């Protein structure tokens, strides 16, 4: 017997960071473009478990979507392990300042290679590890359900790294836009296996699906 737990990942609404790296800084987001949230509300499943990180931009985005769901779901579960990568001393720097600081090691798609830990922060690989732990626990606790998780670009890339099962560096090339939808199914209970980890398969249905595209159905 298998259980498919469907994860619907949404990156939070846009943040006016003034061109600076904000990582785990607790900034507000802009929820003024209603079409982003009506499109998402039309696509998301009813009776889903909702989850956010502890950062308020995910709470604000979830509330903006809930305003278009009849009836609004219960308040989301707050899971700090789904927070964005902590960039330590790099938080608050402009992207240009970091580029100059790290030249010629500037990363084309992310702030650093997956294995590198910024001073006072954490590596992307560490983000993948905590994300995997939280996904596993929630998937076991709510097996077979739809889980809508409003999180961050790094967290969603981490979820893709877990599903793909390869080197985490590879997923840093994925673009994850604000308010985009990524759908990943966790399928547990593969026949003939007594190893819980080996008995889990993953299926990726959507990556970075644009919210305006959702309006077309």
N, C-alpha and C positions, 0 to 999 in steps of 0.2 A: 504494500500500500504506500502511495506517495502523498505528500502534502506540498502544495505549491503556495508559497507566500509571495505575494506580488508587491514589490517595492516601487512606489511612484515618487521619484526624486524631483524636487523643484528647487532651483536656486533662488535665493531671496531677490527682492526687487532692487533696482539700482540704488547705489550709495554715492553721494557726492563726496568723494574722498579728496578733492582738490589735487588729484594726480599722485596721491601718496599711498604707500603700502599700509593697509590697516589690519590685516590678519585677524587677531582676536580682539581688537579694539571694538568697543560696544557702541557702534554708530547707528543712527537712524537711517531708514531707507525711504525712497520716494514711491508712494503708492497712489500717485495721482492719476495714472493712466488706466482708467477703468477697464478698457478692452483687454488688458493683460490678464485681469482677474476673472472677468466674465468668460473668457475663452477657456481658461483653466478649469473653472467651475463646471463648465459644460462637459468636460472630458473626464473628470475624476470620478471614481466609483463612490456610490453611496455606502454608508455604513462602514467606512474605513476607520482604522486607527490613525490618528494624526500625531506626528512627532515633530519637534523642533529642537534646535540647539538652545543653549541658554542665552544666546545673544539676541538682543531685541529686534534686530532687523528680520530675523526669521519669524518672531512672534507677530510683527506688524504685517508681514507678507501673508502669513496664515490667516490673520484676521480679515485682511482685504479679500481673500478668496472666500472665506466663510460667509461674508456679507452677501454673496451671490449663491449660496447653497440653501435650498429649502428642504428641511429646516437646517439651521447651522449645527454642525457637529459639536460634541463636547470639547472642552478646552484641550489643546494638545498635551501630550506627555513631553516633558522637557528632559532631553538627554544630552548632557554636556560632552559626551564622547563624540558627538556629531558636530562639534565646533570646528571652525576653520583652523588651518595650520597656524601655530604660533610662530611668528617670525622674529621674536625676541627683539634685539636691538635694531633690527631693520624696520620695525613698525614705526611709522611717522616719517620715514625717509621718502623723498620723491623717487619715482622710478628712475629718473635721470641720475639722481645722486647715487642710487644703488648701482646703476650701470657703471658710473665712473669709479666707484669703490671697488667693484669686482672685475673690472676690465683686466685681462681679456677673458675672464671666466664667466662672462654674462651668459645666462641661460636663455635660449631662444623663446621658450614657451612658459617658463616658470621662473621663480626667483633664484632657484638653486637646483642642482641635481637631487634626485630622490633620496640619496643616502646622506646628504649634507645637512648638518644641524646648524642653523644660524646662531650666532652668539646669544645665549640666554633664551633660545627658543627650542623648537623641535624640528626634526627632519620630516619630509613627506612620508618616508617609510614608517616613522612612528605614528603619523596620522593614519596611515593604512592599518596599522596594528590595532589602534583603539577603535577605529571604525568597524573593523572585522569583528572585534569582541562584542560591540553593541549590536551589530546586525545579527550575529549568531544568537545572542541572548533573546532579543526581541522576536526573532523568527521562531525560536523554540517555544517561547511563551505564547505567541499569537499565530501558531502554525495554521496555514490555510487561509489567512485573512489578507485583505488589502491594507497596506501600510503606506500612508502618504507622509513623506518626510520633507519638510522645508528646511534646507540646509545651505551649504556653501559650495563654491566651485571646487575647492580642494577636497571637500568631503565626498562630493559626487564623483570626482575623478578617483578617489580612494575606493569607492564602491565598485567602479568599473575595473580597477586593478584586481580586486578580490574576485569578481566574476570571471575575468579573463585568465587569472591564475598565472600570468607571466611576470616578467620583471616590471616593477611599478614605474620605473622610469618611462616606459613606453606610453603610459596613459597621460603623461603630462602634455602630450601633443593634442589631446582632445580639447576642443573649445566648448565651454559650458556657459551659455549666456544667461543673464539675469532673467528670471521667470520662465526659463526653458524647462521642459519636461524630459526626464530620462526614466525609462521603465526597465527594471531588472527583476526577473523571477528567480526565487530560490526554491529549488525542487529537492525535497528531502525524502529519503526512503528508497534509494536505488536498490533494486532486487539483488539478492545474493551477497550483500556486503554487511559485515558486522562492525565495520569501522565507521563511526558517525561522520568523520570528515570525508572519507571516501564516498560516503553515501549521499553526498550533497552535489547536485549539479546546478548550473546557472544558465539562464536564457536571457539575452539582452534584446529587448523589443524596440526601444527607442533611445536615441542619444541626442541631447541638445535640440529637442523638437521645439520649434518656435511658438510662443504663445499666440501670435497673430494667426499662425497656421491652424491653431486649434479652432478658430472661429468658423472655419470651413467644414468642420466635422471630421 
